[in-house]
């Protein structure tokens, strides 16, 4: 569903309230709804979620991760996200679709 990815230019011009989103710094598994997908710089896709606990979270996914499959996951899908702690920080390292969005 790459057609639901917002281009960098369109994202900059949009009035999306992305300042409401922050990074998740807690390792673990979380359920969330995929809200926005926006192209980042080369090799990066930015994904925006509404976590079940009410937090709005942004996460980068990278080409070397095969974007964790997010290009193929429709907006509105319920996903289970895995965050892993490394020496450099806590990162999104896995995603499983629980319910496909429309």
C-alpha positions, 0 to 999 in steps of 0.5 A: 500500500505504498500509495498511502505513504505521504511524500516528504514534500506533502508532509512538510506542507500538511497541517498534521499535528506531528508535534503531538508524537514522541519516541518510545524509550521503553523496551517491550511489546506494545499494541498500537494502531498505525495512523500515518506513514511518511517518507523520510530521508533516503532509506527511512520511513517514518511511522506514526502510531496511537498506542493502546495506552493513549500515547502517540508515538513516531518511529523510524524504520530503515531499509536494512530492516526491510521497513518491517513490512510497513509499506504493505500494512494499511493505515488503521491496522492494529499492530503489535510492536516490539521495541528492543534496547541497545547500547545506542537506545531503544528502537522498533525492531519488530511488527506483527499485524493483528487486525488489518485496517481499511 
